[in-house]
Amino acid sequence: MCNVFKTSKLRHLIFCMLFTFTVTVIFSKFPFVPELPSEVTTQIIIILCLYVVPILWFTRKLKQNNDSIHRFFKKPVPIKLRTIIASAIMPLIFGLGMILIVIVLLLNISPESTTATALPSKEKFIPWFFVFKLVSVVLIAPICEEIIFRGYLLGRLTDKFGLKKGIIFSSVIFGVLHLQNIFGATMMGIILCLIFIKTNSLVTPIIVHITSNAIVGLRDIYLAFDVGTQNVQSTSAPSLPLILIGALILTIIGSIWLVPFLKRNWKKLTDKGYPLIL
């Protein structure tokens, strides 16, 4: 396996990210720094700490090992177009179903939370920031996250625990960092790992990731311009049985493709099959 995964410690990367976060937060409080809306500041810190610093750190580690990040982007082994499309859509459907199931359970435990859950959040709409955030979600995030999670983290955890555990651990971390859709993101992480291994390149996982995030981006565009919903108040509690039925249907639809895909590709995994071995 590539030597960089043996010599580059994950705790060193975490320290660099935490140090950058601390410095950035302190710097943003200085009086000479222009005051920005809190959402803008948060997005800048996220990009800097979670994307820029890890990629620069990983690139430097590769260079120290006489390696280059370019080999992660070599021509991929071809896979079917329908696999790419299904890989982008099915985890979203599965994740939405699981989230709705959790919501139903929470509403049964605490019915008074219905109103707070049903009402949309009223945030100040900033056009230029909305475009910036959309580009970040659809383009920047998929490329950076694939380099970090499938390029580095999967390799490091595979070197330490073996390929199957490496896939699971890296995907769970990926899911936790996407807390708003933790089930779908964790499943997406596993699928992207398997596609990376099948194609021996980050190119196809990035395409799948961009496609998935573009679907989420279209949803955000719809919500941003559907201003009429901002003044709509829910006058009655939602029908929990109907929500549960819809959630189960979505989960089943997602599982119909996910389960055979995972079962078929999981059996083929061996530590010797990890891609990009030197």
C-alpha positions in Angstrom: 0.0 0.0 0.0 1.1 3.6 -0.6 3.6 4.6 2.1 1.8 7.8 2.8 -1.0 5.9 4.6 1.5 4.4 7.0 3.4 7.6 7.8 0.6 10.2 7.9 -1.2 10.1 11.2 -4.9 11.1 11.4 -4.4 12.8 14.7 -1.9 15.2 13.1 -4.5 16.2 10.5 -7.1 16.7 13.2 -4.7 18.9 15.2 -4.0 21.0 12.1 -7.8 21.4 11.5 -8.5 22.4 15.1 -5.6 24.8 15.1 -6.8 26.4 11.9 -10.3 26.6 13.4 -9.1 28.3 16.5 -6.9 30.8 14.7 -9.7 31.6 12.2 -12.3 32.2 14.9 -10.0 34.4 16.9 -9.0 36.3 13.8 -12.6 36.9 12.8 -13.2 38.7 16.1 -10.5 41.4 15.4 -12.0 44.9 14.9 -10.2 45.5 11.6 -11.8 42.4 10.0 -15.0 43.2 8.1 -18.1 42.0 9.8 -20.0 39.4 7.8 -23.3 37.7 8.3 -22.8 34.7 10.7 -23.8 32.2 8.0 -21.2 33.6 5.6 -18.5 33.4 8.3 -19.5 29.9 9.2 -19.3 28.8 5.5 -15.8 30.3 5.1 -14.6 28.5 8.3 -16.0 25.2 7.1 -14.3 25.4 3.7 -11.0 26.5 5.2 -10.9 23.9 8.1 -12.6 20.9 6.5 -11.5 21.3 2.9 -8.5 23.6 2.3 -6.3 22.5 5.3 -6.8 18.7 4.9 -6.1 18.8 1.1 -3.0 20.9 1.6 -1.8 18.6 4.4 -2.4 15.5 2.4 -0.8 16.9 -0.7 2.3 17.8 1.3 2.4 14.3 2.8 2.2 12.8 -0.7 5.1 15.0 -1.8 7.2 14.0 1.2 6.7 10.4 0.1 7.7 11.2 -3.5 4.1 10.8 -4.6 1.5 13.0 -6.2 -2.2 13.5 -5.8 -2.6 13.3 -9.6 -2.5 9.5 -9.5 -5.8 9.5 -7.7 -7.3 11.1 -10.8 -6.1 8.6 -13.5 -8.5 7.3 -16.1 -11.1 5.2 -14.2 -12.2 1.7 -15.0 -15.6 2.2 -16.8 -18.8 1.4 -15.0 -22.4 1.5 -16.3 -24.2 4.9 -16.5 -27.2 3.5 -14.7 -25.0 2.5 -11.8 -23.7 6.1 -11.6 -27.2 7.5 -11.6 -28.6 5.0 -9.1 -25.6 5.5 -6.8 -26.4 9.3 -6.7 -30.2 8.9 -6.2 -30.9 5.8 -4.1 -28.9 6.9 -1.0 -30.9 10.1 -1.0 -34.2 8.3 -1.2 -33.1 5.8 1.5 -31.8 8.6 3.7 -34.9 10.7 3.4 -37.0 7.7 4.4 -34.9 7.0 7.4 -34.9 10.6 8.5 -38.8 10.7 8.3 -38.9 7.5 10.4 -36.8 9.2 13.0 -39.0 12.3 12.9 -42.1 10.2 13.4 -40.6 8.5 16.4 -39.5 11.8 17.9 -43.0 13.3 17.4 -44.5 10.3 19.1 -42.1 10.8 22.0 -42.5 14.6 22.1 -45.7 15.8 20.3 -45.1 19.4 21.3 -42.1 19.6 18.9 -44.5 19.3 15.9 -44.9 23.0 15.3 -41.2 23.7 15.6 -40.4 20.9 13.1 -43.1 21.9 10.6 -42.3 25.6 10.4 -39.5 26.6 7.9 -36.6 28.6 9.2 -36.6 32.3 8.2 -33.2 33.3 7.2 -32.1 36.4 5.5 -31.8 35.7 1.7 -28.4 36.9 0.4 -28.3 36.3 -3.4 -24.5 36.3 -3.9 -24.0 34.1 -0.8 -26.7 31.7 -2.0 -24.8 31.3 -5.4 -21.5 30.9 -3.5 -23.0 28.2 -1.2 -24.6 26.4 -4.2 -21.3 26.3 -6.0 -19.7 25.1 -2.8 -22.2 22.3 -2.3 -22.4 21.1 -6.0 -18.7 21.5 -7.0 -16.3 22.3 -4.3 -17.6 19.9 -1.6 -17.7 16.7 -3.8 -14.1 17.2 -5.1 -12.7 18.1 -1.8 -14.6 15.4 0.2 -13.6 12.7 -2.2 -9.9 13.6 -1.9 -10.2 13.7 1.9 -12.5 10.7 2.6 -11.8 8.3 -0.2 -8.3 9.5 -1.1 -6.8 9.8 2.4 -9.1 8.6 5.2 -10.1 5.3 3.5 -6.5 4.5 2.8 -5.3 5.4 6.3 -8.1 3.4 8.0 -7.6 0.5 5.6 -3.9 0.4 6.5 -4.8 0.4 10.2 -7.9 -1.9 10.3 -8.2 -3.6 7.0 -10.3 -2.7 3.9 -13.8 -3.6 5.1 -13.5 -1.8 8.5 -11.8 1.1 6.7 -14.8 1.5 4.4 -17.2 1.3 7.4 -15.3 3.7 9.7 -14.6 6.3 7.0 -18.3 6.2 5.9 -19.6 6.6 9.4 -17.3 9.6 9.9 -18.6 10.9 6.5 -22.2 10.4 7.7 -21.6 12.1 11.1 -20.2 15.2 9.3 -23.4 15.3 7.2 -25.7 15.2 10.3 -28.7 16.6 8.4 -28.9 13.3 6.5 -26.7 11.0 8.4 -28.3 7.8 7.2 -28.1 8.7 3.5 -24.6 10.2 3.8 -23.3 7.1 5.6 -24.8 4.8 2.9 -23.4 7.2 0.2 -20.0 7.0 1.8 -20.0 3.2 1.5 -21.1 3.3 -2.1 -18.5 5.9 -3.0 -15.8 3.7 -1.4 -16.9 0.7 -3.4 -17.0 2.7 -6.6 -13.5 4.1 -5.9 -12.3 0.5 -5.5 -14.1 -0.7 -8.6 -12.8 2.1 -10.8 -9.4 2.6 -9.2 -9.8 6.4 -9.5 -11.5 9.3 -7.7 -13.0 10.5 -11.0 -16.2 8.4 -10.9 -16.9 8.9 -7.2 -16.6 12.6 -7.8 -19.1 12.4 -10.7 -21.5 10.5 -8.5 -21.0 12.9 -5.6 -21.6 16.0 -7.8 -24.8 14.4 -9.3 -26.1 13.7 -5.8 -25.3 17.2 -4.5 -26.8 18.8 -7.6 -30.1 17.1 -6.8 -29.9 18.6 -3.3 -28.9 22.0 -4.9 -32.0 21.9 -7.0 -34.1 21.4 -3.9 -32.4 24.4 -2.2 -33.1 26.6 -5.3 -36.7 25.6 -5.2 -37.0 26.4 -1.4 -35.1 29.7 -1.9 -37.5 31.0 -4.6 -40.7 29.5 -3.2 -41.1 32.6 -1.0 -44.8 31.9 -0.6 -44.2 29.1 1.8 -42.5 31.4 4.2 -45.8 32.9 5.3 -47.6 29.6 5.6 -48.4 28.4 9.1 -49.3 24.8 9.9 -52.7 24.9 11.4 -53.0 21.2 12.3 -50.6 18.4 13.3 -49.4 16.2 10.4 -50.8 12.8 10.0 -48.0 10.6 11.5 -49.3 7.3 10.1 -49.2 8.8 6.6 -45.7 10.2 7.2 -44.6 6.8 8.4 -46.1 5.0 5.4 -44.3 7.4 3.1 -41.1 7.0 5.0 -41.3 3.2 4.8 -42.0 3.3 1.0 -39.0 5.6 0.4 -36.7 3.3 2.6 -37.9 0.2 0.7 -37.4 1.9 -2.7 -33.9 2.8 -1.8 -33.1 -0.6 -0.3 -34.3 -2.4 -3.5 -31.2 -1.1 -5.3 -28.8 -0.6 -2.4 -29.0 -4.1 -0.8 -28.1 -6.1 -4.0 -25.4 -3.5 -5.0 -23.7 -3.7 -1.6 -24.0 -7.5 -1.3 -22.6 -8.0 -4.8 -19.6 -5.7 -4.3 -18.9 -6.4 -0.6 -18.2 -10.1 -1.4 -15.4 -9.1 -3.8 -13.5 -7.0 -1.2 -10.1 -8.1 -0.1 -7.3 -6.0 1.4 -5.2 -6.8 -1.7 -7.9 -5.3 -3.8 -7.4 -1.8 -2.4 -6.8 0.6 -5.3 -3.7 2.7 -6.0 -1.2 0.2 -4.5 2.4 1.1 -5.3 
